[in-house]
């Protein structure tokens, strides 16, 4: 899920008192769950057993103080980074964040309390939008020089929470197709107040980890038009609880809030298959 998506949706609810000041209580609660999950798994040493996980470096650019945002949004941006970190740390012990200001470097390295493998300070960039490309260049430089010793790179954004169940299959695929990229499917969380107040939707009754045993398959089709996409207010768009966040399922046209909806299977019939039928 994305910081920008959650922030924009929250702005729709400006007339709702709880959302006037950029309320992100759901994100804070999700962060707590993610941190507790990471701590429990790492404490008893049951992180992913395949050696590829320790040979993977997770790299994410982070713009905290450089975006000219209002105070609440700026504070939120740091919180999204924390949530993102703990979702990855369950699987990946080597996480790197790249920043372009000394203020962000100080936060990531010394104030955040996050055990980053490394923090890259990349100064002298012409604009903030240059940071992702510069991060890729610095990652390549460190791998080629031997400063970092990894076989795989997981490049992500600093506001994305990782949902992953079939990581072993992903590495099987990459090991066979060494020049291929694996691109994740992106979901968008919704502030609870937007779903209930604006769209009269009921919140998901599922628990934060129930999704791990479910599947939601999208009908195969040529995606040349979106006439059959459904607005999120329609009950045909399934909503699940993901780490404490309300998440509609399917391919999202975020600006129109419409979805190429999927068929939710609570029993996870296709969970262990590589493809939906």
Secondary structure, DSSP 4 states (H G I P E B T S, - for coil): --HHHHHHHHHHTTTSGGGTT---HHHHHHHHHHHHHHHHHHHTT-S--SGGGTTEEEEEE--STTS---HHHHHHHHHHHHHHHHHHHTT-S-EEEEESSHHHHHIIIIIS----SEEEE----SSGGGHHHHHHHHHHHHHHHTSS--SEEEEEETT-----S-HHHHHHHHHHSTT---------EE-HHIIIIIT-PPPP-S-TTGGGG-EEEPPP---S--TT-EETTSTTS-EEEETTEEEE-EEEETTTTEEEE-EEETT-TTTTSSS--
